[in-house]
Amino acid sequence: MRTIRSAPQPRKPRLTTSAMIASIASERQKTKPAPFGHALVELARSRPEIVGMTADLGKYTDLHIFAKEFPDRYYQMGMAEQLLFGAASGLAAEGFMPFATTYAVFASRRAYDFIHQTIAEEDRNVKIVCALPGLTSGYGPSHQAAEDVALFRAMPNMTVIDPCDAHEIEQLVPAIAAHHGPVYTRLLRGQVPLVLDEYDYKFELGRAKLIRDGKDALVISSGIMTMRALEAAQTLKGDSIDTAVLHVPTIKPLDTETILREAGKSGRLVVVAENHTSIGGLGEAIAAVLMRSGVHPRFRQIALPDEFLDAGALPTLHDRYGISTAEVARQIKQWLAPALSANPAKSL
């Protein structure tokens, strides 16, 4: 009796611990190193009031590039985030413009009251730039800032920005410096993907931008989810699904005019995609705008669940929690299936 052996299946590459902190760039994607650090150095050459500050995380927020260029304007405050932001407020009161960096979890949770009382209430000109936003770290809830946008949206006087890629980070640095008042910016660090340069994109504080148009679905997104939405749109194109992508980098204040105009176009499914908990972020902000304005499209949300997230390799976690490119495309296709099946001319 002859034994029949099945053909060996190709093995997936084993994900190592480094995948927990790996770049969010996909394989073969263009990247740019440390766009925040380089852009800040370039701006600081002509703006002597700019100082760089961090809480023992200069290397991990790309501020070490600024420190090397301007050592006399760099303040390493040690592992003391409350001290970092209190000192930043004091320097701003004396006419300096501090760019204060740490991890998003430490600014939004550990030092929230210090930012609230010494920076936001006093309307101090401090730029808070924070790495590891949302699910960009695999080290579990201690490092995953899944609720940072909700917290800073609720803080009066605070502008909140969630950039997509290196191209946008380079542009937002001079833009937030030109804006007087406190700003919270989610930071992508290290080797940061380049996406929006292919779309002739220009960052404008407080403005949403339609990156691509489409008649079947509209994805309204911020941060890395705009990159995912653009990738998913290409995937869905193969299924004859035409997907628009509206990028909303400034979450507070919202560009309500552009959002209402695009979401109000009839016949499109509206999906808000965010690298943040479903509670209190971009999705709920846009839902409130639509309801208050009497605009009622078919509405869905792609977001992290309202729970403490697992630790693990980022690619695995992004699939598990529905924010990978494949999962974004799958969900949109699933939500559109009933409407498209009713139209035989546009079959999935």
CORNORJO-V162603 format. One record per pair of residues at least 24 apart in sequence whose C-alpha atoms are under 7 Angstrom apart, sorted by the first residue. I is the first residue (numbers start at 0). J is the second residue. Records with the same first field share a line. If there is no record, write none. Layout:
BEGIN
I: J + J
END
This chain:
BEGIN
14: 312
16: 312
18: 312 + 313
19: 136 + 137 + 138 + 311 + 312 + 313
20: 136 + 137
22: 190
24: 191 + 192
28: 192
29: 192 + 193
30: 190 + 191 + 192 + 193
31: 165 + 190 + 191 + 192 + 193
32: 189 + 190 + 191
33: 61 + 188 + 189 + 190 + 191
34: 165 + 168 + 169
35: 61 + 168 + 169
36: 61 + 62 + 64 + 65
37: 64
38: 169 + 172
39: 65 + 172
40: 65
42: 173
48: 95 + 96
49: 95 + 96 + 97
50: 95 + 96 + 97 + 98
51: 97 + 98 + 99
52: 97 + 98 + 99 + 100
53: 83 + 99 + 100 + 101
54: 78 + 79 + 80 + 83 + 101
56: 101
60: 100 + 101 + 130 + 188
61: 188 + 189
80: 105 + 110
81: 110 + 113
84: 113 + 114
85: 113 + 117
87: 125
88: 117 + 118 + 123 + 125
91: 123 + 124 + 125
92: 123
96: 124 + 125
97: 125 + 126
98: 125 + 126 + 127 + 128
99: 126 + 127 + 128
100: 127 + 128 + 129
101: 128 + 129 + 130
102: 129 + 130 + 131
103: 129 + 130 + 131 + 132 + 144 + 147
104: 142 + 143 + 144
107: 147 + 150
115: 154
118: 181
119: 155 + 156 + 157 + 181
122: 156 + 180 + 181
123: 180 + 181
124: 179 + 180 + 181
125: 180 + 181 + 182
126: 181 + 182 + 183
127: 182 + 183 + 184
128: 183 + 184 + 185 + 186
129: 184 + 185 + 186
130: 185 + 186 + 187 + 188
131: 186
132: 185 + 186
133: 274 + 275
134: 274
136: 313
137: 310 + 311 + 312 + 313
138: 310 + 311
139: 308 + 309 + 310
140: 307 + 308
145: 275 + 276
146: 275 + 276
148: 280
149: 279 + 280
152: 251
156: 181
157: 181 + 182 + 183
158: 182 + 183 + 251 + 252
159: 183 + 184 + 249 + 250 + 251
160: 184 + 185 + 248 + 249 + 250
161: 185 + 221 + 222 + 248 + 249
162: 221 + 222 + 248
163: 221 + 222 + 223 + 225 + 226
164: 191 + 192 + 193 + 194
165: 191 + 192 + 193
166: 193 + 195 + 196
167: 202
170: 202
171: 202
174: 204
194: 226
204: 249
205: 249 + 252 + 253 + 254
206: 249 + 254
207: 245 + 246 + 247 + 248 + 254 + 257
208: 245 + 246 + 247
209: 244 + 245 + 246
210: 244 + 245 + 246
211: 243 + 244
212: 242 + 243 + 244
213: 241 + 242 + 243
214: 241 + 242 + 267
215: 240 + 241 + 242 + 267 + 268
216: 241 + 242 + 243 + 267 + 268 + 269
217: 242 + 243 + 244 + 267 + 268 + 269 + 270
218: 243 + 244 + 245 + 269 + 270 + 271 + 272
219: 244 + 245 + 246 + 247 + 270 + 271 + 272
220: 245 + 246 + 247 + 271 + 272 + 273
221: 246 + 247 + 248 + 273
222: 248
224: 272 + 273 + 274
227: 323 + 324
230: 324
231: 324 + 325 + 327 + 328
234: 328
235: 328
238: 347
250: 281
259: 289
262: 296
263: 294 + 296
268: 296 + 297 + 298
269: 296 + 297 + 298 + 299
270: 298 + 299 + 300
271: 299 + 300 + 301
272: 300 + 301 + 302
273: 301 + 302
274: 302 + 303
275: 302 + 303
276: 302 + 303 + 304 + 305
277: 302 + 303 + 304 + 305
278: 305
END
